[in-house]
Amino acid sequence: MKLGTLVDLAKKYQNICLLGHIHPDGDCVGATLGLAMLLEKYDVPSRVLLKDLPDQYNFLPVSHYVSDHMEEPADLIISLDASDPERLGTFGQLLTRGKKVVNIDHHISNTMFGDYNYVDAEASSTSEMVFQMVEDFSVMDVDIAKALYTGILFDTGGFKHSNTKPSTHLAAAKLISYGFDFSALIHKLFDEKPLKAFKAQGLAFERARTYMNKKILVCYLNMEDYKTFGIEKSDTESIVHYMNNVEGIEVAVFFYAIDENTYKISLRSKGTVDVCKVAMNFGGGGHQKASGASIKAPLEDAILAVTKVVSLQLEKKT
């Protein structure tokens, strides 16, 4: 889908909203903001709906575009970076009320739930997909470039993940040509953490367990930890990344509490195990090397269930 096609469609509708997934990350924020600003260049106003937006993205113009509620029903809904309606949380209910739904995503597990589906599992990020939609780069500006660069940077892990393609570097080169301080942005996104996040990270690492002859690494944070440190989901985002750097580990699994008996699972793989297939066992999804899901069970039961599924894949590979 090209931006011009989307603009022509959008101009047929009055109320347009852009939806991102629950617990929005860098790609979700970058793609929704970037597209909202691009549409505005063509006199197409829209509203970005995101809940629990981490403060770390306040260097982008979130206050101008983002809301956590919709005052009027949306006619046209554009979903970005969500593989299925459940990933949209309560905003998923809007899909049944809208006249048309556009689904823009890069997850292989996408269920093609839109009236228009622009899904590319080979893309590094949804933000890169939005960039590739642009036909006339005279409409781009520094804020749009920063938003899309943020999304690409986040989902490629700073261009370290295997989803980084030549096209990804070309997109990044074009975006930084708009003149923002990309070095400061990288530091803000990956290195700068509040003290509470540093402490939470240390606690999670202290609890590290290994399974399957030290091929699976597990860490966790529970509800009590959240109360003790005052941490939020955004304070935990880099933990699974560092876990996956441990020598000899094939799969890293990080559990963090949503409530007393529900845990969000972040999975990373070095390539032997397809963690998207693991996540799909628990109603989640994502990518072969980076996926997530939620599991409603006491912590020890959740760890046992997930490590069992991972172990089965490892056994098939050995």
C-alpha positions in Angstrom: 0.0 0.0 0.0 1.3 3.4 -0.9 0.6 6.6 1.1 -1.4 8.1 -1.7 -3.8 5.1 -1.7 -4.3 5.4 2.0 -4.9 9.2 1.8 -7.5 8.7 -1.0 -9.3 6.2 1.2 -9.0 8.4 4.4 -10.5 11.4 2.7 -13.8 9.5 2.3 -14.2 9.4 6.1 -14.7 12.0 8.9 -13.3 10.5 12.0 -10.0 8.6 11.7 -8.1 6.9 14.4 -4.8 5.1 14.5 -4.5 2.2 16.9 -1.4 0.7 18.4 -1.0 -2.4 20.5 -1.2 -2.7 24.3 2.0 -1.8 26.2 3.2 0.3 23.2 6.9 -0.1 22.3 9.2 2.0 20.1 7.9 0.6 16.8 4.3 1.0 17.8 4.8 4.6 18.9 7.0 5.5 15.9 4.7 3.9 13.3 1.4 5.5 14.7 2.9 8.9 15.2 4.8 8.9 11.9 1.7 7.9 9.9 -0.5 10.4 11.8 1.9 13.2 10.9 2.2 12.1 7.3 -1.6 12.0 6.9 -1.7 15.5 8.4 0.5 16.7 5.6 -2.4 15.8 3.2 -5.0 17.6 5.3 -6.2 14.3 6.8 -6.6 14.8 10.6 -6.5 11.7 12.8 -6.1 10.7 16.4 -3.6 8.1 17.7 -5.0 5.9 20.5 -2.5 4.4 22.9 -2.7 3.4 26.5 0.1 3.3 29.1 2.5 5.2 26.8 5.9 5.2 28.5 7.4 8.6 29.3 10.6 7.7 27.5 8.9 8.6 24.2 8.1 12.1 25.3 10.9 13.4 23.0 8.4 12.7 20.2 5.3 15.0 19.8 3.1 12.5 21.6 1.0 15.2 23.5 -0.2 16.7 20.2 -1.4 13.4 18.6 -1.9 10.7 21.3 -5.0 10.1 23.4 -6.1 7.2 25.6 -9.8 7.5 24.6 -11.9 8.4 21.6 -14.6 11.0 22.1 -16.5 10.1 18.9 -16.9 6.8 17.0 -14.3 6.3 14.3 -15.3 5.8 10.7 -11.9 4.6 9.5 -9.6 2.7 11.8 -5.9 2.1 11.0 -4.3 -0.5 13.1 -0.5 -0.5 13.3 2.0 -3.1 14.7 -0.7 -5.4 16.0 -1.0 -9.0 14.9 -4.6 -9.5 15.9 -7.5 -7.6 17.5 -6.7 -8.9 21.0 -3.3 -7.1 20.8 -5.2 -3.8 20.7 -6.7 -4.4 24.1 -9.9 -2.5 24.8 -9.4 -0.5 21.6 -10.0 -3.7 19.7 -13.7 -3.2 20.3 -13.6 -0.2 17.9 -12.9 -2.5 15.0 -16.5 -3.7 14.9 -17.8 -0.2 14.9 -15.7 1.3 12.2 -16.8 1.3 8.6 -13.4 0.3 7.3 -10.3 -1.2 9.0 -6.7 -0.9 7.6 -4.3 -3.4 9.1 -0.6 -2.4 8.7 1.8 -4.8 10.4 5.0 -6.9 10.1 4.3 -9.9 12.3 4.2 -13.3 10.7 1.4 -14.3 13.1 -0.9 -11.5 11.8 -4.5 -12.8 11.3 -5.4 -10.4 8.4 -8.3 -8.9 10.3 -8.6 -5.7 8.2 -10.6 -4.8 5.2 -7.3 -3.8 3.8 -4.2 -5.7 4.9 -0.7 -4.4 4.4 1.3 -7.1 6.1 5.0 -7.8 5.4 6.6 -10.4 7.7 10.0 -9.6 6.0 10.0 -6.0 7.1 12.2 -5.0 10.0 9.4 -3.0 11.6 6.0 -1.4 11.0 7.8 1.9 11.0 9.9 0.9 8.1 6.7 -0.2 6.3 5.3 3.3 6.9 8.5 4.8 5.5 8.2 2.6 2.4 4.7 3.9 1.8 6.0 7.4 1.2 6.1 8.4 -2.5 6.8 12.1 -2.2 9.5 12.8 0.3 8.9 16.6 0.2 6.2 16.0 2.8 8.7 14.5 5.3 10.0 16.7 8.1 12.3 16.2 11.1 9.5 15.1 13.5 8.2 12.4 11.1 11.8 11.2 10.5 12.5 11.0 14.2 9.4 9.0 14.8 10.0 6.4 12.1 13.7 6.2 12.9 12.7 5.4 16.6 10.5 2.6 15.4 13.1 1.1 13.1 15.8 1.5 15.7 13.7 -0.2 18.4 12.6 -3.3 16.5 16.1 -3.9 15.0 17.7 -3.6 18.5 19.9 -0.8 17.1 20.4 -2.6 13.8 21.7 -5.7 15.5 18.8 -8.1 14.9 18.6 -10.4 11.8 15.5 -8.5 10.6 17.8 -5.7 9.6 18.0 -5.7 5.8 19.9 -3.4 3.3 16.5 -1.6 2.8 16.5 -0.9 6.6 19.9 0.8 6.5 18.8 2.8 3.4 15.6 3.9 5.2 17.6 4.9 8.3 20.1 6.9 6.1 17.3 8.8 4.5 15.6 9.5 7.8 18.8 10.9 9.6 19.3 13.2 6.6 16.5 15.3 8.0 19.0 16.6 10.6 18.0 15.3 14.1 20.6 14.1 16.6 20.4 10.3 16.0 23.2 9.6 18.5 21.2 11.3 21.3 18.1 9.4 20.2 19.9 6.0 20.4 21.2 6.9 23.9 17.7 7.9 25.0 16.1 4.8 23.6 18.6 2.1 24.8 21.0 3.5 27.4 19.2 6.0 29.6 17.2 4.3 32.4 15.7 5.6 35.7 17.3 4.2 38.8 14.3 2.1 39.6 14.7 0.3 36.3 18.4 -0.3 37.0 17.4 -1.9 40.4 14.6 -4.0 38.9 17.0 -5.3 36.2 19.5 -6.3 38.9 16.8 -8.2 40.9 15.6 -10.0 37.8 19.2 -11.1 36.9 19.8 -12.2 40.5 16.9 -14.7 40.1 18.3 -16.2 36.9 17.5 -19.9 36.4 18.6 -22.2 33.6 16.9 -25.2 32.1 17.7 -27.8 29.5 21.4 -28.0 30.1 21.7 -24.2 30.4 20.2 -23.6 27.0 17.1 -21.8 28.5 17.5 -18.8 30.7 14.6 -17.6 32.8 14.2 -14.4 34.9 11.1 -12.8 36.5 9.6 -9.9 38.3 6.4 -10.3 40.4 3.8 -7.9 41.7 5.6 -7.3 45.0 8.6 -6.1 43.0 6.5 -3.6 41.2 5.3 -2.2 44.5 8.7 -2.2 46.1 10.5 -0.4 43.3 7.5 1.5 41.7 8.4 0.1 38.4 6.3 0.1 35.2 6.4 -2.1 32.2 8.7 0.3 30.3 11.3 -0.2 33.1 11.6 -3.9 32.1 11.9 -3.7 28.3 15.7 -4.2 28.0 15.9 -7.2 30.5 15.2 -10.0 28.0 17.6 -8.4 25.5 20.5 -8.6 28.0 19.4 -12.2 29.0 19.8 -13.3 25.4 23.4 -12.1 25.4 24.5 -14.8 27.9 27.0 -17.3 26.5 25.6 -20.7 25.7 21.9 -19.7 26.0 19.6 -20.6 23.1 16.4 -19.0 24.5 15.8 -16.3 27.0 12.4 -16.1 28.7 11.4 -13.1 30.9 8.2 -13.2 33.0 6.8 -10.0 34.4 3.6 -9.8 36.4 0.4 -8.2 35.1 -1.6 -9.2 38.1 -1.1 -11.8 40.9 -1.7 -14.8 38.6 -1.1 -13.4 35.1 2.4 -13.0 33.6 3.5 -11.4 30.4 6.2 -13.5 28.7 9.0 -12.0 26.5 10.9 -14.5 24.5 14.2 -14.2 22.6 16.0 -16.8 20.6 19.4 -17.0 19.0 17.9 -18.9 16.1 17.6 -22.5 17.0 14.1 -22.2 18.4 11.3 -20.4 16.7 9.9 -18.5 19.7 6.9 -17.3 17.6 5.7 -20.9 17.6 6.3 -21.0 21.4 4.3 -17.9 22.0 1.4 -19.1 19.8 1.0 -22.0 22.3 -0.1 -19.4 24.8 -2.2 -17.1 22.5 0.7 -14.8 21.6 2.9 -14.4 18.6 5.6 -12.2 17.0 8.7 -13.1 15.2 11.0 -16.2 14.9 13.6 -14.7 17.2 11.5 -12.3 19.3 7.9 -12.9 20.5 5.6 -12.5 23.4 2.5 -13.8 25.1 0.5 -13.8 28.3 -0.2 -16.8 30.6 -2.7 -16.9 33.4 -1.2 -19.2 36.1 0.9 -19.0 39.2 4.6 -18.2 38.4 6.1 -21.6 38.9 3.3 -23.2 36.8 3.9 -20.6 34.1 7.6 -21.2 34.0 7.1 -25.0 33.8 4.6 -24.6 31.0 6.8 -22.3 28.9 10.1 -24.1 29.4 8.4 -27.4 28.5 7.3 -26.1 25.1 10.8 -24.6 24.5 12.5 -27.8 25.5 10.4 -29.8 23.0 11.7 -27.6 20.2 15.2 -27.9 21.4 15.0 -31.7 21.6 13.8 -31.7 17.9 16.9 -29.7 16.9 19.4 -31.9 18.7 
